[in-house]
Amino acid sequence: MAERGWDSMLLYGNAWRKDPFRSLVNINFSGDHALARLSRSGEIAVTFSDPWDAETASAALQPDFVRAFAGGASAIAGLEFMEERFVAACGTLPISATADVEELRRVKTTEEIGYIKQACDLADRGYQRFVDIAEPGMQEFELVAEVEAFLKENGAEDNFMLIASGGTEVVGMKPPTDRKLQKGDSITTELTPQVNGYYAQICRTLVLGEPSPGQLKAFEIFSEAQCTAQDLIKPGVTAADAARAQNDVFRKYGYGDYTGAKYTRVRGHCLGLYPDETPHILEDVDYVLKQDMVVIAHPNTYLPLSGYMVFGDTLLITETGNTRLNKTEKKLFTK
Amino acid sequence: MKRGLITWDKAELPQSVFEARLARARAALVKNDLPALLVYSDVWRSNEGRHLTNYMPYWNRSLIVIPREQPPVLLCGLSPRVYPWIKSVTVFEEIRPASKLVPTLLQLCAERGWTKLGVLDLPRLTHEIYAPLKASDLQISDVQFDLTDEAEIAMHRRAEQMAQEILAAELPRGVGLTDYRFSGLLERAFRRAGAEDLVLLFSTDDSAPRPARGTMLGDKFSVAVALEYRGHWARVRRGLSL
């Protein structure tokens, strides 16, 4: 704040984007809004819109949350996610502190890494549960219900999860449908459990029955791409380098067309208080990766060989390389 | 987060319900002499868009545009790969990819010759969308109209009934479990019954309910459930005292 000349900063969170608020005050609020006011001298004042949150945290309650912004501030982290009536209540339009705070958040502390490791452990156990219970005849949403139940039983605050099942017609993942799993299906999922605010992720593909030659060939490509990125990622490497390394593997096998936006989103992303933190791992993102950042490298995309396939692990960037935080075997799962 | 079954049961919510809702939106446009209505939607703020179109972004944000005399258009932050699924559970026939929402919206307005636009509940529009819209040549104004109808109320009742029934059946099973374990048990029951989203809070004394934190539930505790069933929320709190 001193560097920027800011006297005061607000950190805002809502039910979707709690992360700007939780980066300073790590309370899992359950109401609509939360606000932390930080002075340059380090004093913090917290306001919630929900009385239960206020009571639990022994903090101020402001049901008419517009009033929480009275007096404004020099800058706001989470400004972009605020309702315009809140921004108007600040008086003078504040500067966005979102990018500055996100940059501070990218390099994790020892305590934060500890939470992410716990979340990774839960992701691994959750995926094992996923494999154990998936069976022909089960509907996608029933499978997701079981995994959600397992993760909550074991202490997850939340979980971001997508799924898809089927064959070469499957082009992407989405929330679960009522489709019944069938023998021969490729079932893709990403599990992203949250522990004490921090998310970790795992992406794996499970084939019910014997994998087809196309599924096996596709997995070889995905595995090589992910391993190439994992071997490369270290401080000083850019997000673009990590993306290009993965995409080049697909290009080498003649599948370069499937590395673009038509078939895939990103080749990975950072993890922390938000499950899809920036920088994204894309060939046009020149952000230089740093020690103690946590990223997932996942070359998830559609291939005509297999349909949509996913494969990825959470990686902690160390002084000289990275450590894979997931322990789940790196293979195409079959059952 | 949203991760349960998202679907459109047309026996439960017929197409005609959405046609009537869109007609109300269009009547508001006529009343305000506006060519189209903008409805903001994200993972958390999805109720208005869901009411009008059955669309709920399980991730990311979207803008719903309801022209006065044409079908609604979804400007979607999600990948085109999921558009067939979105079309299967919503009223949309036209979905435009919109990694940059406001430029895509401005392009649509230019194509259609619109110089002004109504925004449902403008003061609550997120700053990220409001600021560039306000800075554009487009004239934006607040539009309010009643979003309640009998079908909406019936769905909230259905959600509340689900919450009441499952809690009544499951509450005794929480005795002697940690709130984590009981959360899992409730997640399984609610999600299998079709809940889209679920927020569970626990209290073991007279203090405010709070998220699970590993506390042992004795023979006196309460659970507060916020349940989303097909876009419709219900909040129920029940206590157990043996």
Chai-1 contact restraints between the chains, C-beta under 6 A:
chainA,res_idxA,chainB,res_idxB,connection_type,confidence,min_distance_angstrom,max_distance_angstrom,comment,restraint_id
A,A15,B,W44,contact,1.0,0.0,6.0,A-B,restraint_1
A,W16,B,D42,contact,1.0,0.0,6.0,A-B,restraint_2
A,W16,B,V43,contact,1.0,0.0,6.0,A-B,restraint_3
A,W16,B,W44,contact,1.0,0.0,6.0,A-B,restraint_4
A,N28,B,P211,contact,1.0,0.0,6.0,A-B,restraint_5
A,S30,B,V199,contact,1.0,0.0,6.0,A-B,restraint_6
A,S30,B,L201,contact,1.0,0.0,6.0,A-B,restraint_7
A,W52,B,A208,contact,1.0,0.0,6.0,A-B,restraint_8
A,W52,B,P209,contact,1.0,0.0,6.0,A-B,restraint_9
A,E55,B,A208,contact,1.0,0.0,6.0,A-B,restraint_10
A,T56,B,A208,contact,1.0,0.0,6.0,A-B,restraint_11
A,T56,B,R210,contact,1.0,0.0,6.0,A-B,restraint_12
A,L79,B,H127,contact,1.0,0.0,6.0,A-B,restraint_13
A,E80,B,H127,contact,1.0,0.0,6.0,A-B,restraint_14
A,E80,B,E128,contact,1.0,0.0,6.0,A-B,restraint_15
A,F81,B,T126,contact,1.0,0.0,6.0,A-B,restraint_16
A,M82,B,H127,contact,1.0,0.0,6.0,A-B,restraint_17
A,E83,B,R124,contact,1.0,0.0,6.0,A-B,restraint_18
A,E84,B,P123,contact,1.0,0.0,6.0,A-B,restraint_19
A,E84,B,L125,contact,1.0,0.0,6.0,A-B,restraint_20
A,E84,B,H127,contact,1.0,0.0,6.0,A-B,restraint_21
A,E84,B,Y130,contact,1.0,0.0,6.0,A-B,restraint_22
A,R85,B,P123,contact,1.0,0.0,6.0,A-B,restraint_23
A,V87,B,H127,contact,1.0,0.0,6.0,A-B,restraint_24
A,F141,B,L5,contact,1.0,0.0,6.0,A-B,restraint_25
A,E142,B,R192,contact,1.0,0.0,6.0,A-B,restraint_26
A,A145,B,R188,contact,1.0,0.0,6.0,A-B,restraint_27
A,A145,B,R191,contact,1.0,0.0,6.0,A-B,restraint_28
A,A145,B,R192,contact,1.0,0.0,6.0,A-B,restraint_29
A,E148,B,E187,contact,1.0,0.0,6.0,A-B,restraint_30
A,E148,B,R191,contact,1.0,0.0,6.0,A-B,restraint_31
A,A149,B,G184,contact,1.0,0.0,6.0,A-B,restraint_32
A,A149,B,E187,contact,1.0,0.0,6.0,A-B,restraint_33
A,A149,B,R188,contact,1.0,0.0,6.0,A-B,restraint_34
A,K152,B,S183,contact,1.0,0.0,6.0,A-B,restraint_35
A,K152,B,G184,contact,1.0,0.0,6.0,A-B,restraint_36
A,K152,B,E187,contact,1.0,0.0,6.0,A-B,restraint_37
A,E153,B,Y180,contact,1.0,0.0,6.0,A-B,restraint_38
A,E153,B,R181,contact,1.0,0.0,6.0,A-B,restraint_39
A,E153,B,G184,contact,1.0,0.0,6.0,A-B,restraint_40
A,G155,B,Y180,contact,1.0,0.0,6.0,A-B,restraint_41
A,D158,B,M1,contact,1.0,0.0,6.0,A-B,restraint_42
A,F160,B,M1,contact,1.0,0.0,6.0,A-B,restraint_43
A,M161,B,R3,contact,1.0,0.0,6.0,A-B,restraint_44
A,V171,B,R81,contact,1.0,0.0,6.0,A-B,restraint_45
A,G172,B,S79,contact,1.0,0.0,6.0,A-B,restraint_46
A,G172,B,R81,contact,1.0,0.0,6.0,A-B,restraint_47
A,G172,B,V82,contact,1.0,0.0,6.0,A-B,restraint_48
A,K174,B,V82,contact,1.0,0.0,6.0,A-B,restraint_49
A,K174,B,W85,contact,1.0,0.0,6.0,A-B,restraint_50
A,P175,B,R3,contact,1.0,0.0,6.0,A-B,restraint_51
A,P175,B,I6,contact,1.0,0.0,6.0,A-B,restraint_52
A,P175,B,Y58,contact,1.0,0.0,6.0,A-B,restraint_53
A,R265,B,S79,contact,1.0,0.0,6.0,A-B,restraint_54
